[in-house]
Amino acid sequence: MSAPGRRRHGAWLVVCLWLAAGASAEVTSSGPGGFVSEHELIVDGTPERVFTALTVEVASWWDATHSYSGDAANFSLTPEPGGCFCERLPGGGGVEHMRVVFAQPGRLLRLEGGLGPLQGMGVSGAMDFALEPAGEDRTRLRYRYAVSGFAPGGLEALAMPVDQVQLGQLQRLAAHLSNPR
C-alpha cells in the first residue's frame, strides 16, 4: 500500500476506534442524499481570537492524521471570499480541501467543499463556524456541516465517521485556544 493509502487507511482506523470507544455524535439529520453535523462549544478567547485560530493558525491545531501530506504544517486557510483551505504536498502540488465563501472576522466563517473521502465522491457541503461572545474572553462556537450529493449506497454510513473526525478537529481547536504557544 502506498504512503497516502496507508495514511487514509490509518485515518479510517482512528475513526473506527474512536466510535468503538463510545464517542458521542451530533448528526442532526441524515439520509441517502446527505447529512448534517452540528456541534456547539464554548472555547477560550474572544470571537476575533477564535476566528484567527480557525484561519491563520489552522496548521497549529489541525490533526495531521487527516491530511494527505502527513504534516499539519502544510495547511493554510485564506480568510476571504475565494480563499483556499489548502494543503501543500511534498515534492510539489497540493490539495484544495475547501473554499471560503463567507468570511466576517469574529462572526462567521463559511467554507464549501467535501473533506477527505467526500472530495473524491463529488459530494459537497457547506461548513459554518458561527462565533458569538460567551462571557469574558470566551466564545460560543456553533459548527454546522451540511453535506449533500450522490454516493453509491447513500451517504448515511459516512455521517457518523465524518462527524467524529470533525468533532476531534473542534476539540483540538479548543485545546489550542486553551493552551496558546
N, C-alpha and C positions, 0 to 999 in steps of 0.2 A: 504494500500500500504506500502511496506517495506521502510526503510530509504533509501537504494540505489535507489529504484524505484522512491521515491519522489524526490531525487536529480537529477536523469536523467530527470524526468518529468519537474522539475524546470529549468533544463538547456535548454530543448527544448522550454519552455515558454519564457525564456530570449531571445532566438534566434528569436522566432516569434515576440515578442515585438520590438526587435531591427530592424527587417525587416520592421515592420509596421511603425517605426519611420523614414523610408526613408534612412537608411544607404546604402551607395553605395557598390557595389560588384565588384570584379575583377576576375570573372570566364572568362577565355580567351578561353575556349573550353569545350564543354560538349556533351555527347551523352549517349545512353543506357549503354554502356560499361565503362564509366568513365568520368572524368573531370579534368581540370587543373585550379588551382587557383594561381594567381600571384599578388604580391604587391611589391612596391618599396618605401622605406622610407629613409630619411636622419635622422640619430639619433646622439645624443651626444656621444662622446667617440671615441677613436681610434679603428681600427678594432680588435686589440688584446683585448681591454677592452670590446667591444661588444661580442666577442667570449666567454670571461669569463662570462659575464652576461647571455648569452644564455645557457651555460652549468653549470658551478659551482654554479651560483646564480639562477637557474631556480625556486626554491621554493620562491624566493623573488618577482617574478612578475607573476607567473602562476596563473590564476583565479581558485580559489578553487571550484567555481560553476561547473567547467568542470573537476571534479575528482570523483573517487569512494569513497574516504575517507572523503571528505568534508573539507580537510585541505591541503593547498599547501605545508606546511612544510614536508609533506610525499613524495614529489617529489625529484628525483635525476636524474642526467644525467652524465654518464661517457664518457668524450670526447676522445674516442679511438675506433678503429675498434672493433666491437663486444660489445661495451659498451651499457649499457641499459638506456633508458629513462623510469624510473620505478617509481612506487608509492607503498609505504608500506600501508597495510591495518590494521586498528585497530583490535587487537586480533590475529594478525598473517596473513601471506600470503601477496600477492602483485599482482601488475599488471605490465606487460611489455607493455607499450604503443607503443614504437618504439625501433628500434635497430640502433646504429650508424654503418654506412658502410664506411664513409669517414670523416676524421677529420684533417684539416690543420689549426691550430690556426691562427686567424687573417685573414683567407682567405675563408674557406668553411667548413660548417658542413652539412653532408647529413645523413638523417635518413630514414629507411624503416619501413613501417607498416601501420596499419589502426587505426585511432583515434576514440574514442567514439563508436558510433553505427557501424562504419565501421568494427571494430575489430570482432564483433560477426557475421558479414556477410561473413567473409572470404575474404573481399576485402583488397587490399594492395595499398600502394602508396610510392612514393619517395618524400621526403621533403628536399629541399635545402635552406640553408641560405648562400648566397654568400656575402662576405664583401669586400669593397674597400674604400680607403681613399676618403673623400669628403671635403677637406679643413682641417684647423687646428682643431684637436680634434673632427672631425665629420666623420661619416661613412655612405656610401651608402649601405643599406641592401636590397638585392634582394631576395625575398622569392618566392618559387615555390613549389606547392604540386600537383603532378600528381598521380591521383587515378584511378585504373582500377580493373575490376573483374566483377562478375555476381551478380546481386541482382534482385529478382523478381520485375518486373515493371521498372527496369533500375535504373541507378544512377543519372540521370539528376535532379530529385527532391531534391537530397541531396547536389548538388553542391553549391547552394547559402547559405543554412544554415551552411555548413562546412566552406565555405569561410568567412562568417561573424564571426563565432567563432574564426577562425584563425586571422582575421583582429583585433579582440578585443585583442587577446593574443599579437599580434605585437604592438598594441597601449600601452598595459600595459608594455611591454618590453621597449618601447621608454620612457614612463613616469619614469620607474625605472632608466634608464640611465640619465634622466634629473634631477632627484632628488635623488642622492645617499644618502644612510643612513649612 
